[in-house]
């Protein structure tokens, strides 16, 4: 089936229509959900479209045309309505950040694919493999904040949720057949709790730039001033940081400290347009950094040797266990749980049960092995 064969999605741009949609969705047992944001086109990204699909209809909600999306809050938080996402983490973070939604009863088709050991877990690959549907990935980087949205983008957005419920049914059946459904459930329950926070690097956070740790303290001071300027420029232009000046270019400016526009223009990545627009301000930032106090990398307290030994041993065990299951290592033991177990250092089943109370399937299947590793980390040394 092609996009042209699908019924047209229903676009929601008015408050009355949103209320009707929210009331209708509250009577659905299962929904497919996706979002589109403008992270590649704005200083502060925002959710620009929310897609819903039921068994019979596709809906596109336009947050930029609506002042209040709170009617959808009950839908997302309803414990008896299953919300099907693909790669849910980013969507959950964005929806929480922009609208303060809470979430319950999730199913993530990408996570399900990973638990099943599938190698191709992108939505396009899964849709093509299961339904013979090809998704045009050219539109992933589109400016979803532009209005009006052209029809081809609306159709692309519709496709992201139209098949998700059917995909969920196939994955669920396979998870049940292979005895992995309880493992999937515990990950779906954890999803709203462990998702982090999105945030682009802002002016003071220059240590995130790859290579910043290798700068001398004085050159680090220059980089700090350059980051401050780039942040101000990006904010005033409403553009992402990388579209003002790229990280690699900024690092090279800090390393070489050009003294004039011609030297600046020779920095790889600097276009003549950037020199014309930002040159004077960049050179001024370089001078401020050279005259300012040296900037030293923040020092974090080094973890203890015993903790590091347990962590390394757990990683080694996890890799071997994942190989046996035919899955990625973090399916066996997610990163946050790995660190928690290494830090808490449980010495008996009762203590381990407290640490792993939210992952009962993993506790049942791996608990004894994990205790053995924590008690004797050297046993994992080849």
N, C-alpha and C positions, 0 to 999 in steps of 0.2 A: 504493500500500500504506500502511496506517495502522499505528501502533504496536501496536494490538490484534492485527494479523495476524502479528507477529513471535513466534518461539518465546521463552519466558521466558529471561532471562539466568541464568547460573550464578553465584551469590554465594559468594565465597571468604572465609571468616572464621576458618578453623582452619589451623594450621601444616601438618598432614598434607595437607590439600587444596591448600595453596599449593605444597608440594613436588611433588605429582602434576601440578598445572597447569604448573609451571616445566619439568618433565621433558617434558610433552607439547608445550609451545611450542617446545622445542629441536628438535623434528622438523618444525616448520612452516617453509615457505620464506618466508612473508610474514605479517605481523601488522598489524592496525590498533590504535593506541594513543591514549588520551586520559587526562586527569586532571581531577579536580575538587578545588578548594581552598576554604578558608573565609576568604579575604582580606577579605571585607566584614563578617566577624562575629567576628574575633579580633585580639588585639594582635599576636601572631606567627602568621602564616598557616602552614598546613601542608597537605600533600597528604592529602585525606580519602577519595579513591576513585581507583583506577586501572582503566580499562576496557581490555580486550583483545577483539578480534574476529579469528577465523580465517575460513576459507572456510565453515565449517559451524556455528560456535558463538560465543556472546557470553559473556564472563566479566567479573565485577565483583569486584575485589580490594579488601577493606576494610582499609587500613593501621591504622585505629584499633582493630581487633580482633586485630591480629597484632603480635608483639614483634619479629619479624625478617623483613625482606623481601629479604634477601640472595640467596635462591634465584633471584630474578628478575634478578640482576646479570649472569649469564652470557647470558641472553636478550637484554638490551639491548646488550651488548657484542659479541655474536656477529656476525662479519662476513658470514656467509652467510644470515642471517635479515633480511629487509627489514622495517623498522618504519615504518609509514605513520602520520603525524600530520597534523593540520590546524592551521596556525599553531604550529609546533613549539617556537619559542623559549621561550615561557613554561613549557611542560611540561618541557622539558629543564632549565631553570634550577631549577624546583621539585624535580624528581626528583634532580638532582645535589645540591642543598642538603639535602634531607631524608634521602636514602639513599646518597649518594655513588656513584650509578651512572655508568658510562661508556657511551658510545654509538657505534655504528657502523652503516653501511648504512641511511640514512634516506631517506624520501620525504615531502615536505611538499606536501599538495594545495593549500594556499593559495599557497605559493611557485610551484608549477607554474602555477596560474591567473594569477598576476601576470606570469610570464614569457611566457605566451600572450596577454597584453594584455587579459584579461577585466576588466570593470569591477566585476561583482558577485562578490566573492571570499570573502564570509562563508560559513561552512559551511551555514547555513540556506538562503541563496540558491542555492548550488551544488547542494544536495540537491534542492531544489524544481525547479531548472532541468533537472537530469539525470534525476531519478527520480520527480518529482511528489510528493515527500515534504515535508510541512510540519512544521517544528520549532517547538515552543512556547517562545518566548524568555523567557516569564515565569519560568522556572526557573533562568536563568543566575545570578540573584542569590540563590539559595536558600542556606540554611545547611547546607552539606555536612558540617559537623562534628557536627550533631545526630544522635542515635541513639535509636530505630531510624529508618532512612531509609524514608519512605513509598514505596509502590509506584510512584506517579507519577514520583518522582525517579529511581528505579531504571530505569524505562522511558526516561526522558529521557536518562539517562547511556548506556544501551544504544544509543540512536539515534545518539549522537555517533560511534560507531565501526562500527556495523553495515554501513553503506554505503561506508566509506572505501576498502576494497580495490577495490570495483567502480568507485568514482570515480577511484582511482589508475589503473586500467587504461585508462579513457577519456582521461584527461589524458596518460598516457604515450604512447598511440597518436598523439595530436595533436602532442605534442612531437617525436616521431620523424618524423612526416609533414612537419613544418615545419622540420626540421633544427635544432631547439633543445634536443634531448635532452642533448648535451654541456654546454650552458650550465646546464641544470638540475642535472646531475650535479655540476658543480663547486660549485654553491651547496649542494647536499645534503651534500657532503663537508665544506664549511666550517662547517656549522651547529653541530656540537658544539664547535668551536674558538672561535667568535667570540661565543657567547652570553654576556651580561653577568651581573650580579649583581642580584638583587632586594633591595630593602630600603626600608622606609618611612622617611620622615624622622624621625629621633630628636632628642632634646632640643637638641643643639648645632648641628644642621644647619638652622637657621632661615632661612638665605639662600635656600633652595629655595622659600620661600613667595613667590608672585607679589606684587610690590610692596615686598618687604623692602628691596630695594636703594635705594628712594627715602626710607627713614626717616633721620632724623638719627641720629648715633651714640648719643645718649642714649636715643632711642626704640628703637633697635636693641637696646640693653641690656635694655630692658623686654621686647621680643619674645623675647629669649633666655631670660629668666626664665619667661615664659609658656610657651614651648616645653618647658622643663624640667618645669614642673608638669604640662602636658598629657601628656607622656610618662609620668611617674610614675603619673598617674591612669589612663591607658589600660592600663598594665601591670597595675595592681592590679585593674582591672575586667575584664581580658582582652577589651578592645574595640579596634577600629581607632581611630587618632587622630582621624579625621574624625567618628567617632560620639561623641567626647567634646566637642570644640569644633572647628568648621570653620576652615580657614585664613583665609578672609576675615574672619571674626569675630575671630579672634586678632589679625590685623593691625590691625583698627580699634580694638581695646582698646589695643594698643601705641601707636597714633597719638593717641588721646584721653586715655589714662591716667585712667580714671574713679576718683574718690576715695571713692565709696560705692556701696552696693548699688543704689540707685535710678538712679544714673547708669549703672551697669553694665547694668541691665535695659533701658535705652534703646538699647543697642548693637544694630544689626540682626543678627539671627541668634541672639541670646541669648534662650533661653526662660526662663520662671520656674523651671522644674525645674532648669535649668543654674545659675541664680543661687542657688537653694536648696542645690544639691549642691556647687557649686564656687566660689560667690561670695567667701567669706572667703579662700580660698587664692589666687584670682585677684587680688584686691585686694592681698594680701600680696606676690605676685609683682611686681605693678606697682610697689609701694613699693621692693622690693629693686632693681628695675631702675633706678628713678629715683635711688637713692642710690649705685648701683654705678658702676664705671668705664665710660666710653663704649665702645661696641663698633663697630669699623670693619670694613667689608667686606673680606674677603681679596682681595688684589690678585694676579692672575696675570700672569706675564710676557707682555707683548704680543708676538705673533708678528711676525717681520720683514716689511717691506713686500714683499720679493721673494716670500716664501712666500705671503702673502695675494694677491698678483697671480696667482701660479700657481693657487692654490685657486679664485679667482673665475673664471679662464679655463677651468679644468677643469669647473667647474659649468656655465658657459655652453655649452661643447661638449657636456657630458653631457645637458643639457636638449634640445639640438637633435637629438642622436643618438637619444634616447628618443622624441622626437616622430616620427622617421622609422620607428622600430620599432613604435610604437603601444603603448609600455609606460611604466611609471613610471621616473623618472630613476635610481633606485638599482638597477634591474634592469640597466641598462647598466654602472654602476659603483657598487658599494656604498660607503657613507659611509666605512667604515674604510679601504678601498682608495684612495678619493679623497684622504684626508688623507696616507696613506702615500706615494703618488706625489708629491704636492705637497711633502712634507717631504724625500723622498730626492732629488728633482730629477735624475732620470736623464738622461744626455746622449747615450746611444747605445742601440742595441737590446739589447746584452748587459746593460747595467745595468737596463734596463726589464724584461728577462726575469727577472732575479733578484727584482725587486720583485713581479712578477706571476706567479711560478712556480706559485701555487696556482689560478690562473684562466687556464688555457691557451686556452680558447675566446675569452675577452675579449682576451687578448694577440694571438691570430691575427687577430681581426676588427677590433680597435680600436688595436692597438699603434702603428702608424705615425701615426695621428691624434693619439694621446696624446703621442707624442714631439714632434710639430709644435707642439702646444699648449704643452707645457712649455718648449720652446726659445724660443717667441715668444708669450708670453701676450697681448701687445697685438693679436695677430691675431684674438682673439675679441671685441675691443671693437667694438661696433656703431658 
